[in-house]
Amino acid sequence: MSAAMHDLTAHYSDLLAVRRNDARLRALREIMPGPGATIYVNGRPLIDFASNDYLALSTHPALAQRSIEYINRFGVGSTASRLLSGNIAPFESIERKLAALKGTEAALLLPTGFQANATVIAALSDNRTQILCDKLSHQSLLLGAQSSEGRWTRFAHNDIDHLRHRIGAPSDFERRIIITESVFSMDGDIANIDALCNTATEFGALLYIDEAHATGVLGVCGMGLTAGRNDVAISMGTFGKACGSFGAYIACTSEIREYLINFCGGLVYSTALPPAVLGAIDAALDIIPTMEKQRQMLLENAEHFRSRLKHLGFDTGLSQTQIIPIIVGDDRSAVDLASYLEDAGFFAPAIRPPTVPEGSARVRLSLTTLHTREHLERLCTSMRNWRAN
Ligand SMILES: Cc1ncc(COP(=O)(O)O)c(C=O)c1O
């Protein structure tokens, strides 16, 4: 190893040592799916409270079947970007299906949610654009703002007065984009979409809402909280969570779709989604509108669980959905709780800064339709025992 390489490696080792000392070191674990809500983590069976597979579609036979069908028809790879030879027929039929479900003129599929946020926002902004992001926006949304030519700022979480206060003078900006999530990924609370729409309309801003954790679970036909609204310019969502597979979409006007096909690097310079994934997405869009009962059960279980946890004295923040944080504050307590739960047979990793704000380390519990009331009760008992320890 050269001296320069040695110094660089030492630099990264030092940074890792700081993370380790701060109890913030992350590590990969080997996961194998098991029956029902069980997964094997490094070979050990645990009840999974970390999955975003809210409707348990990742193992649904109809998704697997359509994936296999599409592999047989189109092969395993899409061969190129959608602008070259990658735009196989299912893309546009899925986009039409999705647009009809979302109630928008058009939709556009992109490889991942991270890529969509990081590149669509940058494509929509220039140096005369002000970008206003909710403070708790996902890292990919912030990356989109940071990598754009626009001037970005953050407003206090879900605080419309603060958003209004941050909106710059018309002389400084020609355009504004307001960015938020409909269901916040680490808190499970819901944005005030009516108030955001009113503010966007009043200031002539474009509203961009990330529906990663709402798609499949909330709204008309499970299509998210922006479904059927014509006052949200752009909604984005992922297929890797409640939709059970992978990929992302933008729901928007036909003009914005065409603009993104021309100007969005995440679409232009990236290999199109593979056929197997398109098959799973296509089947998920057929099934999700029919899953009203499962959605209702999921949200009722979440409500029941939240009230049990609150009754036991745990801080579940402002959660109103299937995502329930147990906010403990300091990193070591969060790690301790996660490891106690793991010993008791549950997988619910600690979430620490920088993923969440300083002083708000937590264990993030996400519920799926595979959880039974018995699982929830057993988890409550373990949480109570941890507290008593
Ligand atoms: C709110 C939010 N947006 C975007 C993403 C990224 O989506 P994907 O996993 O498809 O890259 C995530 C995933 O963690 C998310 O939670």
The ligand as a Gaussian input file, in Angstrom:
#p B3LYP/6-31G(d) Opt

LIG

0 1
 C      -39.267000       8.591000       2.529000
 C      -38.404000       7.785000       1.621000
 N      -38.165000       8.231000       0.381000
 C      -37.378000       7.554000      -0.478000
 C      -36.795000       6.365000      -0.120000
 C      -35.893000       5.657000      -1.085000
 O      -36.618000       4.705000      -1.793000
 P      -35.882000       3.426000      -2.424000
 O      -35.702000       2.463000      -1.296000
 O      -36.816000       2.966000      -3.496000
 O      -34.587000       3.889000      -2.970000
 C      -37.033000       5.844000       1.147000
 C      -36.410000       4.549000       1.534000
 O      -35.836000       4.387000       2.561000
 C      -37.839000       6.572000       2.052000
 O      -38.064000       6.129000       3.282000

